[in-house]
Amino acid sequence: MTDELLMRLWADAHDGFSADLDRGILKLDRFLRGRGGPSATIGRAYAPAPRTATPTDDSVNTASAALAGVTACLATMGLLLTVALLATADLHPAHAYPLFAHTIVA
């Protein structure tokens, strides 16, 4: 009975929703088409920034990319550990882990 009621409500609202969606897409289309000139008028707004010092080899870029990857992994592990501790705070008492007691309470 509830399923039938929900299906009838959905069917009644579907036409109105579809019409609203069509009108919204048409308004967006008119807005985007009426914006004006081509993108060439922007000029050099998106030109790359000049580098003050270029590295002589790719080892500097590789090292910074590796460091960024290691940092991202460590940050992800720290966040996962924090979430796990907060999610299971009722399973382990705070007095058993004095180092993490402030993390669990916070």
C-alpha positions as CSV (number, residue, x, y, z in Angstrom):
1,M,0.0,0.0,0.0
2,T,2.8,2.4,0.9
3,D,4.7,1.5,-2.3
4,E,1.6,2.2,-4.4
5,L,1.2,5.6,-2.7
6,L,4.8,6.5,-3.3
7,M,4.7,5.4,-6.9
8,R,1.5,7.5,-7.5
9,L,3.1,10.5,-5.8
10,W,6.2,10.1,-7.9
11,A,4.2,9.8,-11.1
12,D,2.2,12.9,-10.3
13,A,5.3,14.9,-9.5
14,H,7.4,13.5,-12.4
15,D,5.8,15.6,-15.1
16,G,6.3,18.9,-13.2
17,F,9.8,18.0,-12.3
18,S,10.7,17.2,-15.9
19,A,9.1,20.4,-17.1
20,D,11.1,22.4,-14.5
21,L,14.3,20.6,-15.5
22,D,13.7,21.4,-19.2
23,R,13.1,25.0,-18.5
24,G,16.2,25.3,-16.3
25,I,18.4,23.6,-19.0
26,L,16.9,26.0,-21.7
27,K,17.7,29.0,-19.5
28,L,21.2,27.8,-18.9
29,D,21.6,27.2,-22.7
30,R,20.4,30.7,-23.5
31,F,22.7,32.2,-20.9
32,L,25.8,30.3,-22.2
33,R,25.0,31.1,-25.8
34,G,24.5,34.8,-25.1
35,R,27.7,35.4,-23.3
36,G,29.4,37.2,-26.2
37,G,32.6,37.0,-28.1
38,P,35.0,34.1,-28.6
39,S,37.4,33.0,-25.9
40,A,40.3,34.6,-27.9
41,T,39.4,37.9,-26.5
42,I,40.6,36.8,-23.1
43,G,44.2,37.2,-24.3
44,R,47.0,35.9,-22.1
45,A,44.9,35.6,-18.9
46,Y,45.7,31.9,-18.7
47,A,49.3,32.1,-19.8
48,P,51.7,30.1,-17.6
49,A,53.6,32.1,-15.0
50,P,57.2,32.8,-15.8
51,R,59.7,30.8,-13.8
52,T,62.4,32.7,-12.0
53,A,64.8,29.7,-11.8
54,T,64.5,26.6,-14.0
55,P,66.0,23.4,-12.7
56,T,68.8,21.9,-14.8
57,D,67.3,18.4,-14.6
58,D,64.1,16.6,-13.7
59,S,65.5,15.3,-10.4
60,V,64.2,18.3,-8.5
61,N,60.7,17.8,-9.8
62,T,60.8,14.1,-9.2
63,A,61.9,14.6,-5.6
64,S,59.3,17.1,-4.8
65,A,56.6,14.9,-6.4
66,A,57.8,11.9,-4.3
67,L,57.8,14.0,-1.1
68,A,54.3,15.2,-1.9
69,G,53.1,11.6,-2.4
70,V,54.7,10.5,0.9
71,T,53.1,13.4,2.7
72,A,49.7,12.6,1.2
73,C,50.0,9.0,2.3
74,L,51.0,9.9,5.9
75,A,48.2,12.5,6.1
76,T,45.7,9.9,4.9
77,M,46.9,7.3,7.4
78,G,46.7,9.9,10.2
79,L,43.1,10.8,9.2
80,L,42.1,7.1,9.0
81,L,43.6,6.4,12.4
82,T,41.8,9.4,13.9
83,V,38.5,8.3,12.4
84,A,39.0,4.7,13.6
85,L,39.8,5.9,17.1
86,L,36.8,8.2,17.2
87,A,34.4,5.6,15.7
88,T,35.5,2.9,18.2
89,A,35.9,5.2,21.3
90,D,33.4,3.1,23.3
91,L,35.3,-0.1,22.7
92,H,38.5,1.0,24.5
93,P,38.7,2.9,27.7
94,A,40.6,6.2,27.7
95,H,42.7,5.3,30.7
96,A,44.2,2.3,28.9
97,Y,45.7,4.6,26.2
98,P,46.8,7.8,27.9
99,L,48.5,9.1,24.8
100,F,45.2,9.0,22.8
101,A,42.9,10.0,25.6
102,H,42.9,13.6,24.5
103,T,42.1,12.6,20.9
104,I,39.2,10.4,22.0
105,V,37.8,13.0,24.3
106,A,38.2,15.8,21.7
